[in-house]
Amino acid sequence: MTDARLPADCEAYRRLGPFIASTLPPGLLRAHALKPGCWGVLTVEAGHIVYVWDDAPDEPIALGAGNSVVISPERRHHIAVDGEFRLGIMLFRQPT
């Protein structure tokens, strides 16, 4: 499992969601990455999802209600869903 942590000097700048199955952007189900200097925290608010790293060595992470994962810049990932869920994503950036 990843041990990514937000750098201490990160500042929140955008909230995405909450999303449910009918409102989830399709791009989140395909491999994508955050821009350089951009970090994310995905939090499952209800139900469950699987967070998948599209590069080695980390294994997929099953996340349930109340669980979060830190998303590092430029690291390819996607989510897999099966059933009901609600999730939100907070984006952070380091000051320049």
VOBA-1610 file (N, C-alpha, C; in pm, whole numbers, padded with zeros to 5 digits, always signed):
BEGIN
Met+00085-00118+00000Met+00000+00000+00000Met+00089+00124+00000Thr+00043+00228-00062Thr+00119+00352-00069Thr+00131+00418+00068Asp+00239+00488+00087Asp+00256+00562+00213Asp+00263+00712+00184Ala+00203+00756+00072Ala+00206+00898+00035Ala+00141+00982+00144Arg+00202+01096+00166Arg+00147+01194+00262Arg+00154+01330+00199Leu+00057+01414+00232Leu+00059+01551+00182Leu+00178+01625+00241Pro+00251+01701+00160Pro+00355+01786+00215Pro+00293+01887+00312Ala+00367+01923+00413Ala+00316+02013+00517Ala+00273+02148+00463Asp+00334+02194+00354Asp+00303+02328+00304Asp+00193+02330+00197Cys+00124+02218+00175Cys+00016+02214+00075Cys-00103+02299+00120Glu-00169+02359+00022Glu-00289+02439+00048Glu-00403+02382-00035Ala-00520+02363+00028Ala-00638+02317-00045Ala-00682+02425-00141Tyr-00720+02386-00264Tyr-00766+02487-00358Tyr-00893+02448-00432Arg-00936+02322-00425Arg-01057+02286-00497Arg-01116+02156-00442Arg-01248+02154-00430Arg-01318+02032-00389Arg-01398+01983-00509Leu-01388+01855-00535Leu-01465+01790-00641Leu-01564+01694-00577Gly-01689+01698-00622Gly-01791+01610-00566Gly-01868+01680-00457Pro-01950+01604-00388Pro-01949+01459-00383Pro-02007+01398-00511Phe-01956+01278-00544Phe-02000+01203-00659Phe-02066+01073-00614Ile-02169+01032-00688Ile-02229+00901-00674Ile-02219+00835-00811Ala-02269+00714-00825Ala-02254+00641-00951Ala-02304+00721-01071Ser-02416+00790-01057Ser-02474+00861-01171Ser-02406+00994-01202Thr-02322+01045-01112Thr-02257+01174-01136Thr-02105+01164-01147Leu-02051+01043-01131Leu-01906+01026-01135Leu-01854+01056-01276Pro-01757+01146-01289Pro-01699+01172-01421Pro-01633+01045-01475Pro-01662+01008-01600Pro-01606+00885-01657Pro-01454+00881-01656Gly-01389+00995-01661Gly-01244+00999-01660Gly-01182+00941-01534Leu-01256+00940-01423Leu-01203+00883-01299Leu-01194+00731-01305Leu-01264+00672-01401Leu-01261+00526-01417Leu-01151+00480-01512Arg-01082+00576-01573Arg-00970+00547-01665Arg-00841+00600-01604Ala-00730+00544-01649Ala-00599+00589-01599Ala-00580+00738-01626His-00540+00810-01524His-00511+00953-01533His-00414+00990-01422Ala-00363+01110-01425Ala-00268+01156-01322Ala-00291+01303-01292Leu-00257+01342-01171Leu-00261+01483-01134Leu-00140+01556-01191Lys-00155+01685-01212Lys-00047+01767-01267Lys+00069+01777-01168Pro+00187+01813-01218Pro+00301+01836-01128Pro+00263+01939-01020Gly+00300+01910-00897Gly+00273+02001-00786Gly+00132+01995-00732Cys+00046+01911-00789Cys-00093+01897-00744Cys-00108+01764-00671Trp-00163+01768-00553Trp-00190+01650-00473Trp-00341+01635-00457Gly-00387+01517-00427Gly-00528+01496-00402Gly-00551+01408-00281Val-00667+01423-00221Val-00712+01332-00117Val-00852+01288-00154Leu-00867+01160-00186Leu-00996+01102-00218Leu-01051+01040-00091Thr-01175+01078-00056Thr-01240+01025+00063Thr-01371+00959+00026Val-01389+00836+00069Val-01515+00764+00048Val-01607+00804+00161Glu-01722+00862+00125Glu-01818+00908+00225Glu-01924+00803+00258Ala-01951+00714+00162Ala-02049+00606+00183Ala-02019+00495+00082Gly-02052+00373+00118Gly-02029+00261+00029Gly-01882+00224+00021His-01840+00176-00097His-01700+00135-00112His-01658+00146-00258Ile-01526+00161-00279Ile-01465+00164-00411Ile-01330+00092-00401Val-01266+00073-00514Val-01129+00023-00516Val-01045+00129-00587Tyr-00939+00171-00522Tyr-00845+00269-00578Tyr-00730+00190-00639Val-00702+00213-00768Val-00604+00133-00840Val-00490+00221-00889Trp-00367+00186-00849Trp-00248+00251-00903Trp-00219+00185-01038Asp-00196+00262-01142Asp-00169+00206-01273Asp-00020+00188-01299Asp+00060+00204-01196Asp+00203+00176-01205Asp+00241+00087-01088Ala+00350+00020-01097Ala+00396-00067-00989Ala+00465+00021-00884Pro+00480-00020-00765Pro+00459-00154-00712Pro+00333-00166-00626Asp+00259-00060-00604Asp+00149-00064-00508Asp+00030-00145-00558Glu-00034-00213-00465Glu-00152-00295-00492Glu-00277-00207-00486Pro-00386-00251-00549Pro-00514-00179-00535Pro-00552-00168-00387Ile-00626-00063-00356Ile-00666-00037-00218Ile-00818-00036-00211Ala-00876-00125-00132Ala-01020-00125-00107Ala-01049-00018-00002Leu-01139+00073-00037Leu-01173+00184+00053Leu-01322+00180+00085Gly-01354+00190+00212Gly-01492+00196+00257Gly-01523+00332+00317Ala-01645+00350+00360Ala-01689+00477+00418Ala-01593+00523+00527Gly-01549+00648+00515Gly-01457+00706+00613Gly-01310+00689+00578Asn-01278+00609+00475Asn-01139+00588+00434Asn-01098+00691+00330Ser-00968+00725+00331Ser-00912+00820+00235Ser-00782+00766+00178Val-00743+00819+00064Val-00613+00789+00006Val-00553+00919-00046Val-00422+00937-00024Val-00350+01053-00075Val-00299+01019-00215Ile-00323+01109-00308Ile-00284+01090-00448Ile-00166+01182-00478Ser-00055+01123-00515Ser+00066+01200-00545Ser+00060+01259-00686Pro+00132+01370-00708Pro+00136+01428-00842Pro+00195+01331-00944Glu+00142+01335-01064Glu+00195+01264-01180Glu+00192+01111-01169Arg+00123+01058-01071Arg+00116+00913-01055Arg-00015+00862-01114Arg-00008+00777-01215Arg-00127+00728-01285Arg-00210+00636-01195His-00341+00657-01200His-00433+00584-01116His-00573+00590-01176His-00664+00510-01121His-00806+00518-01153His-00884+00451-01039Ile-01015+00463-01044Ile-01096+00394-00944Ile-01183+00290-01013Ala-01220+00188-00938Ala-01312+00085-00983Ala-01430+00084-00887Val-01549+00077-00942Val-01670+00081-00858Val-01758-00038-00891Asp-01830-00083-00789Asp-01926-00191-00805Asp-02025-00176-00692Gly-02134-00111-00719Gly-02232-00085-00615Gly-02243+00064-00584Glu-02318+00092-00481Glu-02343+00231-00442Glu-02224+00289-00364Phe-02200+00416-00384Phe-02092+00484-00313Phe-02118+00635-00321Arg-02045+00707-00239Arg-02038+00854-00248Arg-01895+00889-00210Leu-01831+00971-00294Leu-01693+01009-00266Leu-01669+01155-00300Gly-01568+01211-00239Gly-01526+01347-00267Gly-01375+01350-00284Ile-01328+01450-00356Ile-01185+01466-00379Ile-01147+01610-00347Met-01046+01627-00263Met-00994+01760-00233Met-00859+01771-00302Leu-00838+01880-00375Leu-00712+01903-00443Leu-00629+02004-00366Phe-00499+01981-00363Phe-00404+02064-00291Phe-00289+02101-00384Arg-00223+02211-00356Arg-00103+02248-00429Arg-00003+02311-00332Gln+00121+02301-00371Gln+00225+02362-00291Gln+00245+02506-00337Pro+00263+02598-00245Pro+00282+02738-00282Pro+00408+02755-00367Thr+00401+02848-00458Thr+00517+02873-00544Thr+00597+02992-00496
//
